[in-house]
């Protein structure tokens, strides 16, 4: 149970500060308690999404920051944001697909995508479903890969 809470906490920290590698932490945690692999994947997924919700919320309110507002008034930044609005508006499958791919692969970085989703006012439920599925699948792949590699040495 302590391992679950530790992974959850580390995962929240990792979501907020991308320098923390939750995949490595998760792989080590699963190596210590292989019978709890699914619970640890769930902990990592929940923690990541809790942290990414803060990035999403920040994106919704980022224009309130004076420095950001000034930057967004520049023609180049305004054009880029307008371009993303055009790509996302009326194309929920494109938006959901981009969010899922980013959550699963980390490309584009999911923290950046979360902020962009907030800025573009992507519905929270789309953000949560695609992110939870993408992150959960990513962590399952990490756990499966780690256990496969560990199996080579036993």
Buried (B, 14 or more C-beta within 10 A) or exposed (E): EEBBEBBBEBBBBBBBEBEBEBBEBBBEBBBEBEEBBEBBBBBBBBBBBBBBBBBBBBBBEBBEEEEBEEBBEEEEEEEEBEEBEEEBEEEEEEBBEBBBBBBBEBEEEBBBBBBBBBBBEBEBEBBBBBBBBBBBBBBBEBBEEBBEEEEEEE
